[in-house]
């Protein structure tokens, strides 16, 4: 009897948009409780379960999108860090060049303008 009840609940949940394997898990867990419900309470029960699943799926999708956004930000920050490192190296080279030019062109310590 509970297998038929679980099958009926599974089918009703799938009709309301709850996909496999979630519908099977839910129907097996809820089959015992559904026996004592009248038709109106059963419909409310199914609507609540389907709504809960839809909200859970929406939250999971948003979490996945946030994780993807975070990975993209990390990638961009890594690229930015590499570019700053290159810029720092270029400034060090230019600084060394300026020091060398100043030393070569001003042997007596005079400032050139």
N, CA, C and O atoms as a MOPAC input file, in Angstrom:
PM7 MOZYME 1SCF
protein

 N      0.82300 1    -1.19900 1     0.00000 1
 C      0.00000 1     0.00000 1     0.00000 1
 C      0.86800 1     1.26400 1     0.00000 1
 O      0.55900 1     2.22500 1    -0.70600 1
 N      1.94300 1     1.27000 1     0.78100 1
 C      2.76800 1     2.47800 1     0.83800 1
 C      3.54800 1     2.67300 1    -0.45400 1
 O      3.88400 1     3.80700 1    -0.79300 1
 N      3.85000 1     1.59000 1    -1.19300 1
 C      4.53200 1     1.74000 1    -2.48200 1
 C      3.62200 1     2.43200 1    -3.48900 1
 O      4.06100 1     3.28900 1    -4.25500 1
 N      2.34800 1     2.04800 1    -3.47600 1
 C      1.40400 1     2.70900 1    -4.38500 1
 C      1.21300 1     4.16400 1    -3.99300 1
 O      1.12900 1     5.04000 1    -4.85400 1
 N      1.14600 1     4.41900 1    -2.70600 1
 C      1.01000 1     5.79600 1    -2.22800 1
 C      2.23900 1     6.60900 1    -2.62500 1
 O      2.11600 1     7.73500 1    -3.10900 1
 N      3.41700 1     6.03800 1    -2.42000 1
 C      4.65700 1     6.72900 1    -2.79400 1
 C      4.71700 1     6.96600 1    -4.29700 1
 O      5.15500 1     8.03000 1    -4.73400 1
 N      4.28600 1     5.99600 1    -5.09200 1
 C      4.27000 1     6.17100 1    -6.55300 1
 C      3.31900 1     7.28400 1    -6.95900 1
 O      3.63000 1     8.09300 1    -7.83400 1
 N      2.15800 1     7.31700 1    -6.31700 1
 C      1.17300 1     8.36500 1    -6.62400 1
 C      1.73400 1     9.74100 1    -6.24600 1
 O      1.60400 1    10.69500 1    -7.01200 1
 N      2.34900 1     9.84100 1    -5.08400 1
 C      2.92300 1    11.11200 1    -4.65500 1
 C      4.05300 1    11.51900 1    -5.59000 1
 O      4.16400 1    12.68700 1    -5.96200 1
 N      4.89600 1    10.55300 1    -5.97400 1
 C      5.99100 1    10.84700 1    -6.89700 1
 C      5.45800 1    11.40200 1    -8.20500 1
 O      5.95700 1    12.40800 1    -8.71000 1
 N      4.44900 1    10.75000 1    -8.75000 1
 C      3.86600 1    11.20100 1   -10.01500 1
 C      3.24800 1    12.59900 1    -9.86500 1
 O      3.41400 1    13.45700 1   -10.73200 1
 N      2.53300 1    12.81200 1    -8.75100 1
 C      1.93200 1    14.12800 1    -8.52400 1
 C      2.99800 1    15.21400 1    -8.36400 1
 O      2.82100 1    16.33300 1    -8.84400 1
 N      4.09400 1    14.88800 1    -7.69700 1
 C      5.18700 1    15.85600 1    -7.54300 1
 C      5.84200 1    16.15500 1    -8.88500 1
 O      6.14500 1    17.30900 1    -9.18800 1
 N      6.05900 1    15.12500 1    -9.68300 1
 C      6.65700 1    15.34100 1   -11.00700 1
 C      5.73800 1    16.17500 1   -11.89200 1
 O      6.21500 1    16.98200 1   -12.68900 1
 N      4.43600 1    15.99100 1   -11.76100 1
 C      3.47500 1    16.80900 1   -12.51500 1
 C      3.54900 1    18.27400 1   -12.10100 1
 O      3.17300 1    19.16100 1   -12.86700 1
 N      4.03400 1    18.52300 1   -10.89200 1
 C      4.15800 1    19.88800 1   -10.37900 1
 C      5.57800 1    20.44600 1   -10.54000 1
 O      5.88800 1    21.51500 1   -10.01400 1
 N      6.42800 1    19.73100 1   -11.25800 1
 C      7.73900 1    20.26400 1   -11.59000 1
 C      8.90100 1    19.77500 1   -10.74000 1
 O     10.01400 1    20.27800 1   -10.88900 1
 N      8.67800 1    18.81100 1    -9.85100 1
 C      9.77500 1    18.27300 1    -9.04800 1
 C     10.37900 1    17.10200 1    -9.82400 1
 O      9.71400 1    16.08400 1   -10.01500 1
 N     11.64400 1    17.23600 1   -10.27700 1
 C     12.23800 1    16.19100 1   -11.12100 1
 C     12.75900 1    15.00700 1   -10.30700 1
 O     12.89500 1    15.08600 1    -9.08600 1
 N     13.04800 1    13.90900 1   -11.00900 1
 C     13.75000 1    12.75900 1   -10.43600 1
 C     15.15400 1    13.20400 1   -10.07800 1
 O     15.63800 1    14.09700 1   -10.77400 1
 N     15.82400 1    12.73300 1    -9.15200 1
 C     15.46300 1    11.77900 1    -8.11900 1
 C     14.80300 1    12.41900 1    -6.89900 1
 O     14.43100 1    11.72900 1    -5.95000 1
 N     14.66300 1    13.74900 1    -6.93600 1
 C     14.06500 1    14.43200 1    -5.78400 1
 C     12.63500 1    13.99300 1    -5.53000 1
 O     12.22300 1    13.85200 1    -4.37800 1
 N     11.87600 1    13.77700 1    -6.59300 1
 C     10.48000 1    13.36600 1    -6.40900 1
 C     10.38700 1    12.00800 1    -5.72900 1
 O      9.49400 1    11.78600 1    -4.91000 1
 N     11.29500 1    11.10200 1    -6.05700 1
 C     11.28900 1     9.77800 1    -5.42300 1
 C     11.64100 1     9.88400 1    -3.94700 1
 O     10.98200 1     9.27000 1    -3.10700 1
 N     12.66600 1    10.64900 1    -3.62500 1
 C     13.05300 1    10.82200 1    -2.23000 1
 C     11.92000 1    11.43100 1    -1.42200 1
 O     11.57400 1    10.94100 1    -0.34700 1
 N     11.34700 1    12.50300 1    -1.95000 1
 C     10.24400 1    13.14800 1    -1.23900 1
 C      9.05000 1    12.22100 1    -1.08000 1
 O      8.45500 1    12.15000 1    -0.00400 1
 N      8.69900 1    11.51300 1    -2.14100 1
 C      7.50800 1    10.65100 1    -2.07200 1
 C      7.69800 1     9.52200 1    -1.07100 1
 O      6.75700 1     9.16300 1    -0.36400 1
 N      8.89200 1     8.96000 1    -0.99900 1
 C      9.14200 1     7.90000 1    -0.03300 1
 C      9.06800 1     8.42300 1     1.39800 1
 O      8.55200 1     7.74000 1     2.28200 1
 N      9.56800 1     9.60100 1     1.62500 1
 C      9.53800 1    10.18000 1     2.96000 1
 C      8.14300 1    10.62300 1     3.36700 1
 O      7.79600 1    10.58700 1     4.54700 1
 N      7.35000 1    11.03800 1     2.40300 1
 C      6.05300 1    11.62400 1     2.72000 1
 C      4.88600 1    10.65900 1     2.58300 1
 O      3.75700 1    11.02000 1     2.91400 1
 N      5.12200 1     9.45700 1     2.10900 1
 C      4.03400 1     8.50000 1     1.87400 1
 C      3.28700 1     8.16400 1     3.16000 1
 O      2.06300 1     8.03600 1     3.14400 1
 N      3.99800 1     8.02000 1     4.26100 1
 C      3.34000 1     7.67800 1     5.52900 1
 C      2.40300 1     8.76900 1     5.99400 1
 O      1.32700 1     8.48100 1     6.51800 1
 N      2.79300 1    10.01100 1     5.81000 1
 C      1.98700 1    11.13400 1     6.29200 1
 C      0.79300 1    11.42200 1     5.38500 1
 O     -0.23300 1    11.91500 1     5.85300 1
 N      0.91500 1    11.12600 1     4.12000 1
 C     -0.13000 1    11.46900 1     3.15800 1
 C     -1.37800 1    10.60600 1     3.31700 1
 O     -2.45500 1    11.02000 1     2.88900 1
 N     -1.27100 1     9.43700 1     3.91200 1
 C     -2.41900 1     8.53200 1     4.04300 1
 C     -3.54100 1     9.15100 1     4.85100 1
 O     -4.71400 1     8.89300 1     4.57900 1
 N     -3.20500 1     9.95300 1     5.83000 1
 C     -4.22300 1    10.50300 1     6.72300 1
 C     -4.79400 1    11.82800 1     6.24500 1
 O     -5.58700 1    12.43900 1     6.96100 1
 N     -4.42100 1    12.28800 1     5.06700 1
 C     -4.86600 1    13.58900 1     4.57600 1
 C     -6.09200 1    13.44700 1     3.68300 1
 O     -6.21900 1    12.48800 1     2.92200 1
 N     -7.01000 1    14.44300 1     3.79400 1
 C     -8.12900 1    14.47700 1     2.84900 1
 C     -7.63700 1    15.10800 1     1.54200 1
 O     -6.48100 1    15.52200 1     1.46000 1
 N     -8.48600 1    15.18600 1     0.53100 1
 C     -8.07300 1    15.64000 1    -0.80200 1
 C     -7.53700 1    17.06700 1    -0.77800 1
 O     -6.53200 1    17.36100 1    -1.42500 1
 N     -8.19200 1    17.94700 1    -0.04500 1
 C     -7.74700 1    19.34100 1     0.00000 1
 C     -6.39100 1    19.46800 1     0.70300 1
 O     -5.50900 1    20.19200 1     0.24200 1
 N     -6.24200 1    18.76600 1     1.80800 1
 C     -4.97600 1    18.80400 1     2.53500 1
 C     -3.85800 1    18.16900 1     1.69300 1
 O     -2.71900 1    18.63400 1     1.71600 1
 N     -4.19000 1    17.11200 1     0.95500 1
 C     -3.20700 1    16.45100 1     0.10100 1
 C     -2.73300 1    17.40700 1    -0.99000 1
 O     -1.53600 1    17.47400 1    -1.26700 1
 N     -3.64500 1    18.14300 1    -1.60900 1
 C     -3.27100 1    19.11700 1    -2.63700 1
 C     -2.39100 1    20.21300 1    -2.03800 1
 O     -1.40900 1    20.63100 1    -2.65200 1
 N     -2.73900 1    20.66700 1    -0.86000 1
 C     -1.91100 1    21.66900 1    -0.18800 1
 C     -0.52600 1    21.12600 1     0.13100 1
 O      0.48400 1    21.81700 1    -0.00100 1
 N     -0.51200 1    19.87700 1     0.55200 1
 C      0.73300 1    19.18500 1     0.86700 1
 C      1.63400 1    19.11900 1    -0.37800 1
 O      2.82700 1    19.41100 1    -0.30100 1
 N      1.05800 1    18.73600 1    -1.51200 1
 C      1.82700 1    18.65200 1    -2.75600 1
 C      2.29500 1    20.02500 1    -3.21700 1
 O      3.43200 1    20.19200 1    -3.65800 1
 N      1.39800 1    21.01300 1    -3.10900 1
 C      1.76200 1    22.37000 1    -3.52600 1
 C      2.90500 1    22.90200 1    -2.65800 1
 O      3.83000 1    23.53700 1    -3.16300 1
 N      2.83600 1    22.64200 1    -1.37000 1
 C      3.90100 1    23.08400 1    -0.46900 1
 C      5.22400 1    22.40500 1    -0.78200 1
 O      6.27200 1    23.05000 1    -0.79600 1
 N      5.17200 1    21.10500 1    -1.03200 1
 C      6.40300 1    20.36300 1    -1.35400 1
 C      6.99800 1    20.85800 1    -2.67200 1
 O      8.21200 1    21.03100 1    -2.77300 1
 N      6.15800 1    21.08700 1    -3.67800 1
 C      6.64100 1    21.56800 1    -4.96900 1
 C      7.21600 1    22.98500 1    -4.84300 1
 O      8.24000 1    23.29900 1    -5.45000 1
 N      6.55400 1    23.83300 1    -4.05600 1
 C      7.04700 1    25.19600 1    -3.85600 1
 C      8.37600 1    25.18200 1    -3.11800 1
 O      9.29000 1    25.93100 1    -3.46100 1
 N      8.48100 1    24.34100 1    -2.11600 1
 C      9.73000 1    24.22200 1    -1.37600 1
 C     10.86500 1    23.78800 1    -2.29100 1
 O     11.96700 1    24.33100 1    -2.22300 1
 N     10.59700 1    22.82000 1    -3.13700 1
 C     11.63500 1    22.36200 1    -4.06300 1
 C     12.01400 1    23.46600 1    -5.04000 1
 O     13.19500 1    23.65900 1    -5.33100 1
 N     11.01400 1    24.19900 1    -5.55400 1
 C     11.30200 1    25.27600 1    -6.50100 1
 C     12.15700 1    26.35600 1    -5.84800 1
 O     13.08400 1    26.87000 1    -6.47400 1
 N     11.86000 1    26.70400 1    -4.60800 1
 C     12.65500 1    27.70000 1    -3.90400 1
 C     14.07200 1    27.19600 1    -3.64000 1
 O     15.04000 1    27.94700 1    -3.75600 1
 N     14.18000 1    25.92200 1    -3.28600 1
 C     15.49800 1    25.33200 1    -3.05800 1
 C     16.31900 1    25.35700 1    -4.35200 1
 O     17.49900 1    25.70600 1    -4.33700 1
 N     15.69800 1    24.99000 1    -5.44900 1
 C     16.39300 1    24.98500 1    -6.74100 1
 C     16.82500 1    26.39900 1    -7.12300 1
 O     17.92600 1    26.59800 1    -7.63600 1
 N     15.95600 1    27.38000 1    -6.87200 1
 C     16.29500 1    28.76500 1    -7.18300 1
 C     17.49500 1    29.21300 1    -6.34600 1
 O     18.41400 1    29.84900 1    -6.86200 1
 N     17.48300 1    28.88300 1    -5.06200 1
 C     18.60700 1    29.23300 1    -4.19600 1
 C     19.89500 1    28.55900 1    -4.63300 1
 O     20.96300 1    29.17000 1    -4.60600 1
 N     19.79500 1    27.29500 1    -5.03700 1
 C     20.97700 1    26.56600 1    -5.49400 1
 C     21.52400 1    27.18400 1    -6.77600 1
 O     22.73900 1    27.29100 1    -6.94200 1
 N     20.64200 1    27.59000 1    -7.67900 1
 C     21.08400 1    28.23100 1    -8.92200 1
 C     21.75800 1    29.56800 1    -8.63900 1
 O     22.77000 1    29.90200 1    -9.25600 1
 N     21.19000 1    30.33600 1    -7.69800 1
 C     21.79200 1    31.62300 1    -7.35100 1
 C     23.15300 1    31.42100 1    -6.69100 1
 O     24.08500 1    32.18800 1    -6.93200 1
 N     23.26300 1    30.39200 1    -5.86200 1
 C     24.54400 1    30.09200 1    -5.22900 1
 C     25.59000 1    29.69800 1    -6.28100 1
 O     26.75000 1    30.10200 1    -6.19800 1
 N     25.16900 1    28.91800 1    -7.25200 1
 C     26.08200 1    28.51200 1    -8.32600 1
 C     26.54600 1    29.72700 1    -9.12700 1
 O     27.72100 1    29.83600 1    -9.47700 1
 N     25.61400 1    30.64000 1    -9.41500 1
 C     25.96900 1    31.85100 1   -10.16100 1
 C     26.91500 1    32.71700 1    -9.33800 1
 O     27.87000 1    33.27700 1    -9.87700 1
 N     26.65800 1    32.83100 1    -8.04200 1
 C     27.55000 1    33.61200 1    -7.18100 1
 C     28.94600 1    33.00000 1    -7.14200 1
 O     29.94200 1    33.72300 1    -7.14900 1
 N     29.02200 1    31.68100 1    -7.10200 1
 C     30.33100 1    31.00400 1    -7.09500 1
 C     31.06500 1    31.25900 1    -8.40900 1
 O     32.27700 1    31.47500 1    -8.41400 1
 N     30.33400 1    31.23200 1    -9.51700 1
 C     30.95400 1    31.50800 1   -10.81600 1
 C     31.43600 1    32.95800 1   -10.88300 1
 O     32.51600 1    33.24200 1   -11.40100 1
 N     30.60900 1    33.87800 1   -10.34500 1
 C     31.02200 1    35.28900 1   -10.32100 1
 C     32.26900 1    35.46500 1    -9.47200 1
 O     33.17400 1    36.21000 1    -9.84700 1
 N     32.32700 1    34.78800 1    -8.33200 1
 C     33.49200 1    34.87900 1    -7.45900 1
 C     34.74300 1    34.35600 1    -8.16100 1
 O     35.80900 1    34.96500 1    -8.06700 1
 N     34.61900 1    33.23400 1    -8.86200 1
 C     35.77100 1    32.69800 1    -9.59100 1
 C     36.23200 1    33.67400 1   -10.67600 1
 O     37.43200 1    33.82600 1   -10.90200 1
 N     35.29500 1    34.32700 1   -11.34100 1
 C     35.65000 1    35.30700 1   -12.37100 1
 C     36.36700 1    36.50400 1   -11.74500 1
 O     37.34400 1    37.00200 1   -12.30300 1
 N     35.88600 1    36.96400 1   -10.59100 1
 C     36.54000 1    38.07700 1    -9.90200 1
 C     37.94600 1    37.67700 1    -9.48100 1
 O     38.88200 1    38.46600 1    -9.61600 1
 N     38.10200 1    36.46100 1    -8.97200 1
 C     39.43300 1    35.99600 1    -8.58200 1
 C     40.37100 1    35.93000 1    -9.78300 1
 O     41.54300 1    36.29200 1    -9.67800 1
 N     39.86400 1    35.47500 1   -10.91100 1
 C     40.67800 1    35.41600 1   -12.12400 1
 C     41.10000 1    36.82200 1   -12.55600 1
 O     42.26000 1    37.04900 1   -12.90100 1
 N     40.15800 1    37.75600 1   -12.53500 1
 C     40.46900 1    39.13500 1   -12.91900 1
 C     41.47300 1    39.77000 1   -11.96000 1
 O     42.38200 1    40.48100 1   -12.38700 1
 N     41.30700 1    39.51300 1   -10.67200 1
 C     42.24300 1    40.06000 1    -9.68900 1
 C     43.63900 1    39.45900 1    -9.88000 1
 O     44.63900 1    40.16200 1    -9.73400 1
 N     43.71300 1    38.17800 1   -10.20300 1
 C     44.99900 1    37.54500 1   -10.48500 1
 C     45.67500 1    38.17800 1   -11.69100 1
 O     46.87800 1    38.43700 1   -11.67300 1
 N     44.89500 1    38.42700 1   -12.74200 1
 C     45.44600 1    39.08200 1   -13.94000 1
 C     45.90500 1    40.50600 1   -13.61500 1
 O     46.95300 1    40.95300 1   -14.07900 1
 N     45.11200 1    41.20000 1   -12.82100 1
 C     45.46400 1    42.56500 1   -12.42500 1
 C     46.76700 1    42.56100 1   -11.61900 1
 O     47.62700 1    43.41900 1   -11.81800 1
 N     46.90700 1    41.59700 1   -10.71400 1
 C     48.12700 1    41.47200 1    -9.91700 1
 C     49.34200 1    41.23000 1   -10.81600 1
 O     50.40300 1    41.81900 1   -10.60700 1
 N     49.18200 1    40.37400 1   -11.79900 1
 C     50.28900 1    40.11800 1   -12.74100 1
 C     50.67600 1    41.37700 1   -13.50000 1
 O     51.86000 1    41.64600 1   -13.70500 1
 N     49.67900 1    42.14500 1   -13.91600 1
 C     49.96500 1    43.38700 1   -14.64300 1
 C     50.65100 1    44.40100 1   -13.72900 1
 O     51.55100 1    45.11600 1   -14.17200 1
 N     50.24400 1    44.47500 1   -12.47100 1
 C     50.91300 1    45.37000 1   -11.52100 1
 C     52.35600 1    44.93900 1   -11.29100 1
 O     53.24600 1    45.77900 1   -11.16200 1
 N     52.58600 1    43.63800 1   -11.24100 1
 C     53.94400 1    43.12400 1   -11.07200 1
 C     54.81500 1    43.54400 1   -12.26800 1
 O     55.95900 1    43.96100 1   -12.09000 1
 N     54.27100 1    43.43300 1   -13.46900 1
 C     55.01100 1    43.85000 1   -14.66500 1
 C     55.30200 1    45.35400 1   -14.63200 1
 O     56.39700 1    45.79800 1   -14.97700 1
 N     54.30400 1    46.11700 1   -14.21400 1
 C     54.47900 1    47.56700 1   -14.11800 1
 C     55.54800 1    47.91300 1   -13.08500 1
 O     56.36200 1    48.80900 1   -13.30500 1
 N     55.54400 1    47.20100 1   -11.96100 1
 C     56.55500 1    47.42100 1   -10.92800 1
 C     57.95500 1    47.12100 1   -11.46500 1
 O     58.89500 1    47.86800 1   -11.19500 1
 N     58.09500 1    46.05000 1   -12.21300 1
 C     59.39200 1    45.70100 1   -12.81000 1
 C     59.84000 1    46.77900 1   -13.79400 1
 O     61.01400 1    47.14800 1   -13.82400 1
 N     58.90800 1    47.28100 1   -14.59300 1
 C     59.24600 1    48.32500 1   -15.56000 1
 C     59.67500 1    49.60000 1   -14.84300 1
 O     60.61300 1    50.26300 1   -15.28600 1
 N     59.01500 1    49.95500 1   -13.75000 1
 C     59.39200 1    51.15100 1   -12.99100 1
 C     60.77800 1    50.97400 1   -12.36800 1
 O     61.56700 1    51.91800 1   -12.34400 1
 N     61.07800 1    49.78500 1   -11.86700 1
 C     62.41000 1    49.52500 1   -11.31400 1
 C     63.48600 1    49.68400 1   -12.38400 1
 O     64.54200 1    50.26100 1   -12.12300 1
 N     63.22300 1    49.17600 1   -13.57800 1
 C     64.18300 1    49.30400 1   -14.68400 1
 C     64.37800 1    50.77000 1   -15.05200 1
 O     65.50900 1    51.21800 1   -15.24100 1
 N     63.27700 1    51.52100 1   -15.15400 1
 C     63.37000 1    52.94300 1   -15.47700 1
 C     64.10400 1    53.71300 1   -14.38100 1
 O     64.89500 1    54.61200 1   -14.66700 1
 N     63.84200 1    53.35900 1   -13.14400 1
 C     64.51100 1    54.01400 1   -12.02100 1
 C     66.01600 1    53.76600 1   -12.07100 1
 O     66.81100 1    54.68500 1   -11.87100 1
 N     66.39600 1    52.53400 1   -12.33400 1
 C     67.82200 1    52.21200 1   -12.44600 1
 C     68.44800 1    52.96300 1   -13.61900 1
 O     69.58300 1    53.42800 1   -13.52400 1
 N     67.72000 1    53.08100 1   -14.70900 1
 C     68.21000 1    53.79900 1   -15.88400 1
 C     68.40900 1    55.27400 1   -15.55500 1
 O     69.42100 1    55.86300 1   -15.93700 1
 N     67.44800 1    55.87800 1   -14.84600 1
 C     67.54800 1    57.29500 1   -14.47900 1
 C     68.74600 1    57.51800 1   -13.55800 1
 O     69.48800 1    58.48600 1   -13.72500 1
 N     68.93200 1    56.62800 1   -12.59200 1
 C     70.07600 1    56.74100 1   -11.68300 1
 C     71.37200 1    56.64000 1   -12.47000 1
 O     72.29400 1    57.41800 1   -12.22600 1
 N     71.46900 1    55.71600 1   -13.39300 1
 C     72.67700 1    55.53000 1   -14.20100 1
 C     72.92000 1    56.75400 1   -15.08200 1
 O     74.05500 1    57.21200 1   -15.20700 1
 N     71.87100 1    57.27800 1   -15.68700 1
 C     72.01600 1    58.45800 1   -16.53700 1
 C     72.45600 1    59.65500 1   -15.71200 1
 O     73.29300 1    60.43800 1   -16.16100 1
 N     71.92100 1    59.80600 1   -14.54400 1
 C     72.29400 1    60.92600 1   -13.67400 1
 C     73.76900 1    60.80200 1   -13.26600 1
 O     74.50500 1    61.78900 1   -13.24600 1
 N     74.17800 1    59.58700 1   -12.94700 1
 C     75.55700 1    59.35200 1   -12.53900 1
 C     76.52600 1    59.61100 1   -13.69400 1
 O     77.59100 1    60.19300 1   -13.48800 1
 N     76.17300 1    59.19100 1   -14.88100 1
 C     77.05100 1    59.35900 1   -16.04500 1
 C     77.10900 1    60.81200 1   -16.49700 1
 O     78.16100 1    61.27200 1   -16.94000 1
 N     76.02300 1    61.53200 1   -16.39600 1
 C     75.99500 1    62.89300 1   -16.92700 1
 C     76.39800 1    63.93800 1   -15.89800 1
 O     76.63700 1    65.08900 1   -16.26600 1
 N     76.47900 1    63.58500 1   -14.64800 1
 C     76.80200 1    64.55800 1   -13.60500 1
 C     77.95500 1    64.03800 1   -12.74200 1
 O     77.75500 1    63.69700 1   -11.57600 1
 N     79.15600 1    63.97900 1   -13.31400 1
 C     80.27700 1    63.43400 1   -12.56000 1
 C     80.69700 1    64.28200 1   -11.37000 1
 O     81.26100 1    63.74500 1   -10.41700 1
 N     80.44300 1    65.59100 1   -11.38900 1
 C     80.87700 1    66.47100 1   -10.31000 1
 C     79.78900 1    66.68300 1    -9.27200 1
 O     79.99600 1    67.45500 1    -8.33500 1
 N     78.65500 1    66.04300 1    -9.39400 1
 C     77.57700 1    66.22200 1    -8.43900 1
 C     76.70600 1    67.41500 1    -8.73000 1
 O     75.91700 1    67.83100 1    -7.88100 1
 N     76.83400 1    67.97800 1    -9.92800 1
 C     76.00600 1    69.13700 1   -10.28700 1
 C     74.66500 1    68.64400 1   -10.82600 1
 O     74.58000 1    67.59300 1   -11.46100 1
 N     73.66500 1    69.39600 1   -10.56800 1
 C     72.33200 1    69.05900 1   -11.02800 1
 C     72.10500 1    69.61000 1   -12.41500 1
 O     72.39600 1    70.77600 1   -12.68500 1
 N     71.59900 1    68.79600 1   -13.27500 1
 C     71.27700 1    69.21800 1   -14.63700 1
 C     69.81300 1    69.59700 1   -14.71800 1
 O     68.93500 1    68.95900 1   -14.13800 1
 N     69.58800 1    70.68800 1   -15.47900 1
 C     68.18700 1    71.10600 1   -15.67100 1
 C     67.84200 1    71.09600 1   -17.11600 1
 O     66.71100 1    71.41600 1   -17.48300 1

